[in-house]
Amino acid sequence: MRPMAERPPTFEKGTLWNAIVERTARALTRGALVPIHTEVELVEEDGVLFLVRVVSNLERKARATQPPGEGKPPKNPFLPPYEEALFISNVAPAHACLLNKFNVFDHHALLVTQAYEEQDSLLTPADFEALLTCMAEFDALSFYNGGRLSGASQPHKHLQLVPVPLAEGGLRTPMDVAISQRRLPFRHALGPPLREPAEAHATYLELLRAVGREQAGTPYNLLATRDWTLVVPRTQECFESISLNALAFAGSLLVRNREQLERVRAVGPMAMLRAVTGITGL
């Protein structure tokens, strides 16, 4: 009988950030990371200075994700064995931390369930235990795209973390002032920061109920920092041809080209966010 493979250990407290930085450097050297390079433009609306990133090499991702030949079904990258260069650590109780292979943000980490779960399933106390473990290690914006209509590109359940600040002036996100002043013009439910797994899960369920998204399979975005928690209901993935995921509601948008950038300027980012949450009329 072949011996079972040794399970990689979880990280020691206080070491996750250094592990992410070290693994990122190695993965870049080996070509395992395929960064999506962008140029950042600023678009101001309602006192929020939105960061609009214009993609300069999306075709590299398209080539790298071309389906394998006939008879070779694509491998789920979020199931073990993981791509070694992208694996950071296991995270209790049943998750793994990986680097985002196609990253727009430096040190963008993914928190995936080790066993397959659907991306549009509800988050569990175990998910929040793993998420809070990671958020205690470094200051981050964490988010969850609950299904395809919320901007999810992978069907395997995964939460995401990007280091902050994203904005100038020390703000964690461009939307922080609007959130603190409770002047968000799109549909949403706003709650306190997540502190402890059971309490965090209860807060999450309460916010889902507030926007009518308590049933599994109904699309929404979850965002959380050390100061606030936000749930946004979704009715569509895109505004026209522009895809919007959870980061858009933190004030960070990604567009494919300059034409889309000019459309963002013409319509206004807030109008786009209102539209994809079900508020009609620009």
Protein Blocks (a to p, Z undefined) as FASTA:
>chain_A
ZZdddddddddehilmmmmmmmmmmmmmnomaccdddddddddeehiacdddddfklmmm
mmmmgccdehiacddfkbccddfklpmbdcdfbbccdddfbafbghiacdddfbdcdfkb
ccdfklmmmmmmmmmmpccdddddebjknopabfbdcdddddddfbghhiabfklmmmmn
opafbdcddddddfbfklmmmmmmmmmmmnopabghiacdddddfkbccddddfbfbghj
bccdfklmnopacdfbfklmmmmmmnopklmmmmmnopacZZ
